[in-house]
Amino acid sequence: MGKITISDNVSLDGVTQDPAGDEGFRHGGWAGRPYDREETAQILLDEALGTQALLFGRHSYEFFAMRWPARTGALAERLNSLPKYVVSSILQDPAWNNTTSRARQ
């Protein structure tokens, strides 16, 4: 059995939605684009290199799957190559490579 480690973006006042501002939420853009800052990009890459798989809910999976397959670079290569598991009763036939979808019970 493996260990689940959660990596999340959250502001000090508890805002978790849209940290880079990509989705246009009213409170979006509070963190900026992590790949524009070298130190933050390295932290994300180190996290990805230290993981064995990604676990998503459907909404997060769809957000990542729309963006990462077309990106290049070390982080994109790592995220695209990792096994991905999605817990969803809605998602059918996920297209992002190495993805397995399991229905919620």
Backbone as CSV, one residue per row, in Angstrom:
resi,resn,N_x,N_y,N_z,CA_x,CA_y,CA_z,C_x,C_y,C_z
1,MET,0.846,-1.167,0.000,0.000,0.000,0.000,0.891,1.229,0.000
2,GLY,0.524,2.228,-0.793,1.295,3.447,-0.885,0.822,4.518,0.070
3,LYS,1.545,5.593,0.092,1.239,6.739,0.930,0.663,7.835,0.035
4,ILE,-0.395,8.497,0.493,-0.965,9.618,-0.246,-0.456,10.909,0.381
5,THR,0.148,11.752,-0.441,0.614,13.065,-0.014,-0.182,14.102,-0.785
6,ILE,-0.715,15.077,-0.085,-1.524,16.119,-0.729,-0.677,17.363,-0.913
7,SER,-0.683,17.874,-2.119,-0.046,19.138,-2.425,-1.140,20.064,-2.935
8,ASP,-1.374,21.148,-2.237,-2.497,22.026,-2.579,-2.048,23.474,-2.531
9,ASN,-2.683,24.289,-3.337,-2.486,25.736,-3.285,-3.641,26.322,-2.495
10,VAL,-3.328,27.079,-1.467,-4.372,27.746,-0.689,-3.793,29.054,-0.145
11,SER,-4.601,30.112,-0.215,-4.161,31.385,0.332,-4.365,31.383,1.846
12,LEU,-3.804,32.352,2.545,-3.920,32.407,3.998,-5.368,32.547,4.461
13,ASP,-6.234,33.119,3.615,-7.636,33.254,4.006,-8.502,32.117,3.465
14,GLY,-7.867,31.042,3.010,-8.594,29.832,2.646,-9.065,29.735,1.207
15,VAL,-8.677,30.666,0.330,-9.085,30.588,-1.069,-8.264,29.503,-1.755
16,THR,-8.947,28.575,-2.411,-8.239,27.496,-3.101,-8.466,27.509,-4.601
17,GLN,-9.426,28.274,-5.082,-9.759,28.212,-6.500,-8.820,29.062,-7.346
18,ASP,-8.450,28.546,-8.480,-7.812,29.297,-9.552,-6.590,30.119,-9.130
19,PRO,-5.564,29.518,-8.526,-4.434,30.304,-8.037,-3.674,31.059,-9.122
20,ALA,-3.644,30.531,-10.347,-2.908,31.203,-11.420,-3.772,32.174,-12.218
21,GLY,-5.096,32.174,-11.983,-5.980,33.055,-12.719,-6.384,32.540,-14.077
22,ASP,-6.128,31.260,-14.367,-6.425,30.676,-15.672,-7.919,30.527,-15.938
23,GLU,-8.713,30.376,-14.883,-10.132,30.096,-15.071,-11.028,31.326,-14.933
24,GLY,-10.466,32.478,-14.574,-11.226,33.716,-14.532,-12.147,33.887,-13.334
25,PHE,-11.908,33.175,-12.241,-12.720,33.353,-11.053,-12.454,34.720,-10.420
26,ARG,-13.420,35.225,-9.681,-13.319,36.542,-9.056,-12.088,36.635,-8.163
27,HIS,-11.762,35.576,-7.442,-10.603,35.571,-6.554,-9.406,34.867,-7.188
28,GLY,-9.432,34.680,-8.486,-8.354,33.967,-9.164,-7.121,34.829,-9.351
29,GLY,-6.018,34.180,-9.563,-4.769,34.874,-9.854,-3.985,35.301,-8.623
30,TRP,-4.303,34.759,-7.478,-3.636,35.180,-6.245,-2.227,34.635,-6.108
31,ALA,-1.866,33.607,-6.852,-0.515,33.055,-6.760,0.307,33.333,-8.013
32,GLY,-0.328,33.646,-9.107,0.403,33.824,-10.350,0.749,32.496,-10.985
33,ARG,1.414,32.538,-12.077,1.777,31.330,-12.808,3.080,30.764,-12.239
34,PRO,3.014,29.561,-11.661,4.212,29.026,-11.001,5.366,28.788,-11.957
35,TYR,5.090,28.480,-13.218,6.173,28.190,-14.146,6.877,29.460,-14.623
36,ASP,6.367,30.647,-14.224,7.044,31.903,-14.531,8.075,32.269,-13.466
37,ARG,8.073,31.530,-12.357,9.013,31.792,-11.262,9.887,30.553,-11.080
38,GLU,11.170,30.730,-11.274,12.100,29.595,-11.306,12.069,28.761,-10.021
39,GLU,12.044,29.414,-8.859,12.074,28.679,-7.590,10.801,27.848,-7.414
40,THR,9.665,28.434,-7.733,8.399,27.726,-7.591,8.321,26.576,-8.585
41,ALA,8.775,26.805,-9.789,8.778,25.749,-10.799,9.640,24.577,-10.340
42,GLN,10.762,24.857,-9.680,11.637,23.788,-9.194,10.963,22.992,-8.081
43,ILE,10.231,23.668,-7.205,9.501,22.972,-6.140,8.471,22.027,-6.754
44,LEU,7.731,22.504,-7.753,6.729,21.661,-8.417,7.384,20.461,-9.099
45,LEU,8.511,20.692,-9.751,9.214,19.585,-10.403,9.712,18.578,-9.372
46,ASP,10.277,19.063,-8.272,10.759,18.156,-7.229,9.624,17.316,-6.662
47,GLU,8.451,17.930,-6.452,7.285,17.168,-5.981,6.909,16.086,-6.979
48,ALA,6.871,16.460,-8.257,6.482,15.503,-9.299,7.492,14.363,-9.412
49,LEU,8.760,14.675,-9.273,9.788,13.639,-9.361,9.734,12.684,-8.173
50,GLY,9.198,13.149,-7.053,9.123,12.324,-5.859,7.842,11.531,-5.717
51,THR,6.942,11.641,-6.673,5.671,10.922,-6.577,5.649,9.731,-7.518
52,GLN,4.764,8.789,-7.216,4.637,7.601,-8.061,3.376,7.620,-8.900
53,ALA,2.404,8.464,-8.548,1.141,8.545,-9.287,0.422,9.816,-8.871
54,LEU,-0.567,10.205,-9.667,-1.404,11.372,-9.365,-2.825,10.901,-9.103
55,LEU,-3.466,11.481,-8.095,-4.846,11.158,-7.744,-5.674,12.423,-7.888
56,PHE,-6.745,12.345,-8.703,-7.574,13.508,-9.000,-9.044,13.222,-8.755
57,GLY,-9.790,14.267,-8.493,-11.225,14.263,-8.698,-11.457,14.654,-10.150
58,ARG,-12.683,14.521,-10.638,-12.961,14.777,-12.048,-12.633,16.204,-12.481
59,HIS,-13.059,17.198,-11.716,-12.850,18.584,-12.132,-11.366,18.916,-12.239
60,SER,-10.599,18.541,-11.234,-9.148,18.798,-11.287,-8.496,18.037,-12.436
61,TYR,-8.915,16.793,-12.635,-8.379,16.010,-13.744,-8.639,16.712,-15.074
62,GLU,-9.870,17.150,-15.303,-10.199,17.806,-16.574,-9.389,19.085,-16.763
63,PHE,-9.165,19.833,-15.685,-8.355,21.053,-15.761,-6.930,20.703,-16.192
64,PHE,-6.312,19.720,-15.542,-4.950,19.318,-15.880,-4.887,18.702,-17.276
65,ALA,-5.841,17.840,-17.595,-5.817,17.113,-18.871,-5.991,18.034,-20.071
66,MET,-6.614,19.190,-19.876,-6.748,20.162,-20.975,-5.442,20.892,-21.240
67,ARG,-4.565,20.970,-20.249,-3.379,21.806,-20.358,-2.071,21.035,-20.525
68,TRP,-1.844,20.001,-19.723,-0.520,19.404,-19.642,-0.105,18.533,-20.820
69,PRO,-0.977,17.827,-21.498,-0.493,17.000,-22.612,0.227,17.782,-23.705
70,ALA,-0.127,19.034,-23.907,0.484,19.835,-24.974,1.716,20.599,-24.504
71,ARG,1.988,20.618,-23.225,3.122,21.377,-22.706,4.408,20.571,-22.829
72,THR,5.523,21.294,-22.773,6.837,20.668,-22.868,7.660,21.038,-21.639
73,GLY,8.789,20.398,-21.506,9.680,20.678,-20.389,9.668,19.530,-19.393
74,ALA,10.546,19.631,-18.412,10.728,18.538,-17.457,9.467,18.252,-16.644
75,LEU,8.780,19.291,-16.166,7.564,19.069,-15.376,6.480,18.440,-16.229
76,ALA,6.283,18.932,-17.438,5.270,18.363,-18.330,5.583,16.904,-18.651
77,GLU,6.832,16.620,-18.930,7.209,15.236,-19.224,6.896,14.326,-18.049
78,ARG,7.181,14.797,-16.834,6.927,13.975,-15.657,5.432,13.776,-15.424
79,LEU,4.656,14.859,-15.455,3.219,14.739,-15.230,2.553,13.884,-16.301
80,ASN,2.976,14.055,-17.528,2.378,13.284,-18.614,2.724,11.794,-18.532
81,SER,3.865,11.462,-17.956,4.274,10.056,-17.902,3.743,9.304,-16.681
82,LEU,3.375,10.021,-15.631,2.925,9.362,-14.397,1.583,8.665,-14.575
83,PRO,1.351,7.584,-13.836,-0.001,7.015,-13.782,-0.924,8.022,-13.104
84,LYS,-2.139,8.126,-13.614,-3.120,9.061,-13.088,-4.386,8.294,-12.726
85,TYR,-4.917,8.564,-11.538,-6.127,7.907,-11.067,-7.172,8.980,-10.797
86,VAL,-8.375,8.760,-11.330,-9.461,9.735,-11.174,-10.630,9.051,-10.482
87,VAL,-11.105,9.671,-9.413,-12.282,9.178,-8.716,-13.463,9.999,-9.213
88,SER,-14.349,9.346,-9.977,-15.478,10.061,-10.580,-16.563,9.075,-10.995
89,SER,-17.797,9.465,-10.796,-18.906,8.653,-11.300,-19.357,9.150,-12.668
90,ILE,-18.743,10.220,-13.168,-19.153,10.843,-14.432,-18.147,10.616,-15.557
91,LEU,-16.861,10.695,-15.245,-15.823,10.627,-16.274,-15.837,9.276,-16.985
92,GLN,-15.897,9.318,-18.288,-15.866,8.119,-19.119,-14.700,8.233,-20.100
93,ASP,-13.952,7.180,-20.277,-12.869,7.118,-21.254,-11.921,8.319,-21.192
94,PRO,-11.191,8.486,-20.104,-10.258,9.614,-20.007,-9.187,9.529,-21.092
95,ALA,-8.864,10.669,-21.685,-7.961,10.694,-22.840,-6.492,10.901,-22.467
96,TRP,-6.213,11.509,-21.321,-4.827,11.769,-20.940,-4.150,10.436,-20.676
97,ASN,-2.999,10.220,-21.285,-2.328,8.914,-21.206,-2.100,8.474,-19.761
98,ASN,-2.097,7.160,-19.572,-1.852,6.530,-18.277,-2.905,6.883,-17.227
99,THR,-4.145,7.111,-17.652,-5.206,7.478,-16.714,-6.174,6.321,-16.515
100,THR,-6.502,6.079,-15.256,-7.503,5.100,-14.871,-8.581,5.839,-14.100
101,SER,-9.832,5.622,-14.481,-10.951,6.273,-13.789,-11.714,5.223,-13.006
102,ARG,-11.994,5.530,-11.752,-12.756,4.635,-10.884,-13.985,5.379,-10.385
103,ALA,-15.119,4.731,-10.481,-16.364,5.336,-10.022,-16.396,5.382,-8.498
104,ARG,-16.948,6.481,-7.988,-17.169,6.583,-6.540,-18.225,5.588,-6.130
105,GLN,-18.118,5.062,-4.949,-19.116,4.124,-4.424,-20.013,4.833,-3.433
